[in-house]
């Protein structure tokens, strides 16, 4: 019963951070009509804080382990703390305080999820959550087609989300998670989720999400190189470099034609021009930025100049790292990149020690997917997004494993075996 309660609260948290609950509560809203400076509606706030409270209550069973959990994730938790500190230089201190507090709460919950569940359990929880979302979407499709389809984007499916890209991003994550999940008692569940998430990903017509899935699957075999001799690694990487070079040449030579295949232009629907203007804004406050979530304030503040110059209403930078630099400047950007590089190193070490099985490669695929999607979307250091929640969870899980391994090696041969154990699943 206790384990069931833990899984229920974890799935609720995943549903909240996937934005699907907000989409259900506000079915007529679209991403483009939301003011970036506005807060959640009263009902959304009540539901969100109710779920935060329920999930936090479930972690009371691990209260004694909480200091150790937070210590293993202390580096990545510096980012939400910096977001809170940015109140001191924010363009909108009250907004930064509210959203910075939510970021800290979500990050702490993510660290606890990473400590309580194994990586395989986390990927399975994402898969189960996705199955629930997919079935609910298909149930709603004939009942309320105007809600499921995005009229502003030629009928592309947005499902229970507020925009087609939100559905595309979530389905991309769900598809990759299902690839790495194993359900021994119900193997059909994995294949059903792959079919449903893949179909809804295509129906969303989200080019970035589809491309991210293709790249993630293409890169997947390379992670097995962490367990082969160095000569084979060099040969494989050299071959991969040749392929990348050939692809880069094709992209530069036939960029217009290839962009047309995905329904885009060579400016990525105006994003490249937008990024040039954003870099100018970053240069005005390069060290500390404009405060967490305090740059995109609609028709006021610094964002007004970009909206006036671009000719379209912008609510985020359409690039994760650029939004981090806008909010927290070079200090926040360097800190995030430090956690990112450290996580890559931990994932490589984890892959080498775990045997590079398909289940253990989920963190590696997640990181590739996160990187590709954030080239044109802004999901880094974003409070209520499933990507940030899982980023912190994966970091905390692998960091805790590494700490166990080091302490065990420094203790005794008996504890060395214990050091290879993963945190227990409730």
C-alpha positions as CSV (number, residue, x, y, z in Angstrom):
1,X,0.0,0.0,0.0
2,X,2.8,2.3,0.9
3,X,4.6,1.7,-2.4
4,X,1.4,2.3,-4.3
5,X,0.9,5.6,-2.6
6,X,4.5,6.6,-3.5
7,X,4.0,5.8,-7.1
8,X,0.6,7.6,-7.2
9,X,2.2,10.8,-5.8
10,X,5.1,10.5,-8.2
11,X,2.8,10.2,-11.2
12,X,0.8,13.2,-10.0
13,X,4.0,15.2,-9.9
14,X,4.9,14.1,-13.4
15,X,1.5,15.0,-14.7
16,X,1.8,18.4,-13.1
17,X,5.2,19.1,-14.5
18,X,4.2,17.8,-18.0
19,X,1.7,20.8,-18.1
20,X,-1.1,18.4,-18.9
21,X,-3.0,19.3,-15.7
22,X,-2.8,23.0,-16.6
23,X,-4.1,22.1,-20.1
24,X,-7.1,20.2,-18.6
25,X,-7.9,23.1,-16.3
26,X,-7.7,25.7,-19.1
27,X,-8.6,23.9,-22.3
28,X,-9.2,27.1,-24.3
29,X,-5.8,28.6,-23.5
30,X,-3.0,28.4,-26.0
31,X,0.7,28.9,-25.5
32,X,0.7,32.1,-27.7
33,X,-2.1,33.7,-25.6
34,X,-0.4,33.3,-22.3
35,X,1.3,36.4,-20.9
36,X,4.7,35.5,-19.6
37,X,4.4,37.9,-16.8
38,X,1.1,36.5,-15.5
39,X,0.9,33.9,-12.7
40,X,-1.2,30.8,-12.6
41,X,-4.9,31.1,-12.2
42,X,-6.3,30.5,-8.6
43,X,-7.5,27.0,-9.4
44,X,-4.2,26.1,-11.0
45,X,-2.3,27.4,-8.0
46,X,-4.5,25.4,-5.6
47,X,-4.1,22.2,-7.6
48,X,-0.3,22.8,-7.9
49,X,0.4,23.5,-4.3
50,X,-1.9,20.6,-3.3
51,X,0.2,18.2,-5.3
52,X,3.4,19.7,-3.9
53,X,2.1,19.2,-0.4
54,X,1.0,15.6,-1.1
55,X,4.3,14.7,-2.7
56,X,6.3,16.4,0.1
57,X,4.2,14.4,2.7
58,X,5.1,11.1,1.0
59,X,8.8,12.0,1.5
60,X,8.3,12.3,5.3
61,X,9.0,8.5,5.4
62,X,12.6,9.4,4.3
63,X,13.0,12.4,6.7
64,X,16.1,11.0,8.2
65,X,17.8,10.6,4.8
66,X,16.8,14.0,3.6
67,X,20.1,15.8,4.7
68,X,22.1,13.1,2.8
69,X,19.8,13.4,-0.2
70,X,20.2,17.2,-0.4
71,X,23.9,16.9,0.2
72,X,24.4,14.6,-2.8
73,X,22.4,17.1,-5.0
74,X,23.9,20.3,-3.4
75,X,25.6,21.5,-6.6
76,X,22.5,21.4,-8.8
77,X,20.4,22.9,-6.0
78,X,22.6,26.0,-6.1
79,X,20.8,26.9,-9.3
80,X,17.3,27.5,-7.7
81,X,19.0,29.2,-4.8
82,X,20.7,31.6,-7.2
83,X,17.3,32.1,-8.9
84,X,15.9,33.2,-5.5
85,X,18.9,35.5,-4.9
86,X,18.3,37.2,-8.2
87,X,15.4,39.0,-6.5
88,X,18.1,41.5,-5.5
89,X,18.6,42.6,-9.2
90,X,15.4,41.4,-10.9
91,X,13.3,43.6,-13.2
92,X,10.3,42.2,-11.3
93,X,11.3,41.1,-7.8
94,X,7.9,39.8,-6.7
95,X,7.6,37.6,-9.9
96,X,11.2,36.3,-9.4
97,X,10.5,35.5,-5.7
98,X,7.3,33.5,-6.5
99,X,8.7,31.6,-9.4
100,X,12.1,31.1,-7.8
101,X,10.4,29.6,-4.7
102,X,8.4,27.2,-7.0
103,X,11.7,26.3,-8.8
104,X,13.3,25.4,-5.4
105,X,10.4,23.3,-4.3
106,X,10.3,21.4,-7.7
107,X,14.1,20.9,-7.6
108,X,14.0,19.5,-4.1
109,X,11.2,17.1,-5.0
110,X,13.2,16.1,-8.1
111,X,16.2,15.3,-5.9
112,X,14.1,13.2,-3.5
113,X,12.6,11.3,-6.5
114,X,16.0,10.6,-7.7
115,X,17.1,9.2,-4.3
116,X,14.0,7.2,-3.7
117,X,13.6,5.6,-7.1
118,X,16.1,3.7,-9.3
119,X,16.7,5.0,-12.8
120,X,14.7,2.1,-14.3
121,X,11.8,2.9,-12.0
122,X,11.9,6.6,-13.0
123,X,11.7,5.7,-16.7
124,X,8.8,3.3,-16.0
125,X,6.9,6.0,-14.1
126,X,7.3,8.4,-17.1
127,X,6.0,5.6,-19.4
128,X,3.0,4.9,-17.2
129,X,2.3,8.7,-17.0
130,X,2.5,8.9,-20.8
131,X,0.1,6.0,-21.2
132,X,-2.5,7.7,-19.0
133,X,-2.1,10.9,-21.0
134,X,-2.4,9.1,-24.4
135,X,-5.5,7.2,-23.4
136,X,-7.1,10.3,-22.0
137,X,-6.3,12.2,-25.3
138,X,-7.8,9.5,-27.5
139,X,-10.9,9.4,-25.2
140,X,-11.3,13.2,-25.6
141,X,-10.7,13.3,-29.4
142,X,-14.2,12.3,-30.5
143,X,-15.9,14.1,-27.6
144,X,-14.2,17.5,-27.9
145,X,-12.2,17.7,-31.1
146,X,-11.9,21.4,-30.8
147,X,-9.9,21.0,-27.6
148,X,-7.7,18.2,-28.9
149,X,-6.8,19.9,-32.2
150,X,-4.9,23.2,-32.4
151,X,-6.9,25.4,-34.7
152,X,-4.1,28.0,-34.8
153,X,-1.8,25.4,-36.3
154,X,-3.8,23.9,-39.1
155,X,-5.4,21.2,-37.0
156,X,-2.3,19.7,-35.5
157,X,-3.0,17.8,-32.3
158,X,-2.3,19.5,-29.0
159,X,-4.2,16.9,-27.0
160,X,-4.6,17.9,-23.4
161,X,-1.8,20.4,-23.6
162,X,-1.9,24.1,-24.4
163,X,0.1,23.9,-27.6
164,X,1.1,21.3,-30.2
165,X,4.8,21.7,-29.3
166,X,4.0,21.0,-25.7
167,X,2.4,17.7,-26.7
168,X,5.3,17.0,-29.1
169,X,8.0,17.6,-26.5
170,X,6.2,15.4,-23.9
171,X,5.5,12.6,-26.4
172,X,9.2,12.7,-27.5
173,X,10.3,12.2,-23.8
174,X,7.6,9.5,-23.3
175,X,8.7,7.6,-26.5
176,X,12.3,7.5,-25.5
177,X,11.4,6.5,-21.9
178,X,9.3,3.6,-23.2
179,X,12.2,2.5,-25.4
180,X,14.3,2.1,-22.2
181,X,11.6,0.7,-20.0
182,X,11.0,-3.0,-19.2
183,X,7.7,-4.3,-17.8
184,X,8.4,-8.0,-17.0
185,X,4.8,-8.9,-16.1
186,X,3.1,-6.8,-18.8
187,X,5.5,-6.6,-21.8
188,X,2.6,-5.4,-24.0
189,X,2.4,-2.2,-22.0
190,X,5.7,-1.0,-23.3
191,X,4.8,-1.6,-27.0
192,X,1.4,-0.1,-26.5
193,X,3.0,3.1,-25.1
194,X,5.5,3.2,-27.9
195,X,2.7,3.0,-30.5
196,X,0.5,5.6,-28.8
197,X,3.3,8.2,-28.0
198,X,4.8,7.7,-31.5
199,X,1.4,8.3,-33.1
200,X,0.6,11.4,-31.0
201,X,4.1,12.8,-31.7
202,X,3.5,12.6,-35.4
203,X,0.0,14.1,-35.0
204,X,1.4,17.1,-33.1
205,X,3.5,18.0,-36.2
206,X,6.3,19.2,-33.9
207,X,9.4,19.1,-36.1
208,X,11.9,19.8,-33.3
209,X,10.5,16.9,-31.1
210,X,10.5,14.4,-34.0
211,X,14.1,15.4,-35.0
212,X,15.1,15.1,-31.3
213,X,13.8,11.6,-31.1
214,X,15.6,10.6,-34.4
215,X,18.9,12.0,-33.2
216,X,18.6,10.4,-29.7
217,X,18.0,7.0,-31.2
218,X,20.8,7.5,-33.7
219,X,23.3,8.4,-30.9
220,X,22.1,5.6,-28.6
221,X,24.6,2.9,-29.9
222,X,27.6,5.3,-29.3
223,X,27.1,5.1,-25.6
224,X,28.2,1.5,-25.7
225,X,31.6,2.8,-26.6
226,X,32.2,3.5,-22.9
227,X,32.9,-0.2,-22.5
228,X,35.1,-1.0,-25.5
229,X,38.9,-0.6,-25.9
230,X,40.2,2.8,-26.7
231,X,41.3,1.9,-30.3
232,X,37.8,0.9,-31.2
233,X,36.5,4.1,-29.6
234,X,38.8,6.2,-31.8
235,X,37.8,4.3,-34.9
236,X,34.1,4.6,-34.2
237,X,34.3,8.3,-33.3
238,X,36.4,9.0,-36.5
239,X,33.7,7.2,-38.5
240,X,31.0,9.2,-36.7
241,X,32.8,12.4,-37.4
242,X,32.9,11.7,-41.1
243,X,29.2,11.0,-41.1
244,X,28.5,14.2,-39.1
245,X,30.7,16.1,-41.6
246,X,28.8,14.7,-44.5
247,X,25.5,15.6,-42.9
248,X,26.7,19.1,-42.1
249,X,27.8,19.6,-45.7
250,X,24.4,18.4,-46.9
251,X,22.6,20.8,-44.5
252,X,24.7,23.8,-45.7
253,X,24.3,22.9,-49.4
254,X,20.6,22.1,-49.4
255,X,19.4,24.1,-46.3
256,X,16.5,25.7,-48.1
257,X,15.2,22.3,-49.5
258,X,15.6,20.5,-46.2
259,X,14.0,23.3,-44.2
260,X,11.0,23.1,-46.6
261,X,10.6,19.3,-45.8
262,X,9.9,20.2,-42.2
263,X,7.7,23.2,-43.1
264,X,10.4,25.7,-41.9
265,X,12.6,28.3,-43.4
266,X,16.4,28.8,-43.0
267,X,15.8,31.2,-40.1
268,X,13.9,28.5,-38.2
269,X,10.7,30.5,-38.3
270,X,12.4,33.7,-37.3
271,X,14.3,32.2,-34.4
272,X,17.8,33.1,-35.7
273,X,16.9,36.7,-36.0
274,X,15.3,36.6,-32.5
275,X,18.5,35.1,-31.1
276,X,20.6,37.9,-32.5
277,X,18.5,40.5,-30.7
278,X,18.5,38.4,-27.5
279,X,22.3,38.3,-27.5
280,X,22.3,42.1,-27.6
281,X,20.1,42.2,-24.5
282,X,22.4,39.7,-22.8
283,X,25.3,41.9,-23.5
284,X,23.7,44.8,-21.6
285,X,23.6,42.7,-18.4
286,X,26.2,40.0,-19.0
287,X,27.1,39.0,-15.4
288,X,23.9,38.5,-13.4
289,X,21.1,39.0,-16.0
290,X,17.7,40.4,-15.5
291,X,16.5,38.2,-12.7
292,X,15.0,34.7,-12.8
293,X,11.9,34.7,-15.2
294,X,12.0,38.5,-15.2
295,X,13.0,39.3,-18.7
296,X,9.9,38.3,-20.7
297,X,7.4,40.7,-19.2
298,X,5.2,41.1,-22.3
299,X,4.8,44.7,-23.5
300,X,7.0,46.2,-20.8
301,X,10.6,46.1,-19.7
302,X,13.5,45.0,-21.9
303,X,11.3,42.4,-23.7
304,X,9.2,45.2,-25.3
305,X,12.2,46.3,-27.5
306,X,12.6,42.7,-28.8
307,X,8.8,42.4,-29.5
308,X,8.8,45.7,-31.3
309,X,11.8,44.8,-33.4
310,X,10.8,41.2,-34.2
311,X,7.2,42.1,-35.0
312,X,5.7,39.2,-33.1
313,X,4.9,38.6,-29.4
314,X,7.6,36.5,-27.8
315,X,7.3,34.7,-24.4
316,X,10.6,33.0,-24.2
317,X,14.0,32.8,-26.1
318,X,13.2,29.6,-28.0
319,X,16.6,28.4,-26.6
320,X,17.1,27.0,-23.1
321,X,20.7,28.3,-22.6
322,X,19.8,31.8,-23.8
323,X,16.9,32.0,-21.3
324,X,19.3,31.0,-18.5
325,X,21.7,33.8,-19.5
326,X,18.8,36.3,-19.7
327,X,17.7,35.4,-16.2
328,X,20.9,34.7,-14.3
329,X,23.7,36.0,-16.6
330,X,27.1,34.4,-17.0
331,X,27.1,33.3,-13.4
332,X,24.0,31.2,-13.9
333,X,25.1,30.0,-17.3
334,X,28.5,28.8,-16.1
335,X,26.9,27.1,-13.0
336,X,24.4,25.3,-15.2
337,X,27.0,24.2,-17.7
338,X,29.2,22.9,-14.9
339,X,26.3,20.7,-13.7
340,X,25.7,19.6,-17.3
341,X,29.3,18.6,-17.9
342,X,29.5,16.9,-14.5
343,X,26.3,15.0,-15.3
344,X,27.8,13.8,-18.6
345,X,30.9,12.5,-16.8
346,X,28.7,10.7,-14.2
347,X,26.5,9.2,-16.9
348,X,29.6,7.9,-18.8
349,X,30.9,6.4,-15.5
350,X,27.4,5.0,-14.7
351,X,27.1,3.4,-18.2
352,X,30.5,1.8,-17.9
353,X,29.8,0.3,-14.5
354,X,26.2,-0.8,-15.3
355,X,27.0,-2.8,-18.4
356,X,25.4,-0.4,-20.9
357,X,22.1,-2.3,-21.0
358,X,19.2,-0.6,-22.7
359,X,17.5,0.1,-19.3
360,X,20.6,1.8,-17.9
361,X,21.1,4.0,-21.0
362,X,17.9,6.0,-20.3
363,X,19.8,8.9,-18.5
364,X,22.1,9.2,-21.6
365,X,19.2,9.3,-24.0
366,X,17.4,11.7,-21.8
367,X,20.4,14.1,-21.8
368,X,20.7,13.9,-25.6
369,X,16.9,14.6,-26.0
370,X,17.1,17.5,-23.5
371,X,20.0,19.0,-25.4
372,X,18.4,18.8,-28.9
373,X,15.0,20.1,-27.8
374,X,16.5,23.1,-25.9
375,X,18.1,24.3,-29.2
376,X,14.7,25.7,-30.1
377,X,12.7,25.4,-26.9
378,X,13.2,26.8,-23.4
379,X,13.0,24.0,-20.8
380,X,16.2,24.5,-18.8
381,X,15.8,25.8,-15.2
382,X,12.1,26.1,-15.8
383,X,10.1,25.5,-12.6
384,X,7.1,23.4,-13.7
385,X,8.5,21.3,-16.5
386,X,9.0,17.6,-16.5
387,X,12.4,18.0,-18.1
388,X,13.9,20.0,-15.2
389,X,12.3,17.7,-12.7
390,X,13.9,14.6,-14.3
391,X,17.2,16.4,-14.9
392,X,17.5,17.0,-11.1
393,X,16.3,13.5,-10.3
394,X,18.8,11.8,-12.6
395,X,21.6,14.0,-11.3
396,X,20.7,13.3,-7.7
397,X,20.4,9.5,-8.3
398,X,23.7,9.1,-10.1
399,X,25.5,11.5,-7.7
400,X,24.2,9.5,-4.7
401,X,25.3,6.2,-6.4
402,X,28.8,7.7,-6.9
403,X,29.0,8.8,-3.3
404,X,28.0,5.3,-2.1
405,X,30.6,3.8,-4.3
406,X,33.4,6.1,-3.1
407,X,32.5,5.7,0.6
408,X,32.3,1.9,0.2
409,X,35.7,1.7,-1.5
410,X,37.2,3.7,1.3
411,X,35.6,1.5,3.9
412,X,36.0,-2.2,3.5
413,X,35.5,-5.1,1.0
414,X,32.1,-5.9,2.6
415,X,30.8,-2.3,2.2
416,X,32.2,-2.2,-1.4
417,X,29.5,-4.7,-2.4
418,X,26.9,-2.5,-0.6
419,X,28.2,0.6,-2.5
420,X,27.0,-0.9,-5.8
421,X,23.4,-1.0,-4.5
422,X,21.0,1.5,-5.8
423,X,18.6,3.5,-3.6
424,X,15.7,1.3,-2.6
425,X,12.4,1.7,-4.3
426,X,9.5,2.0,-1.8
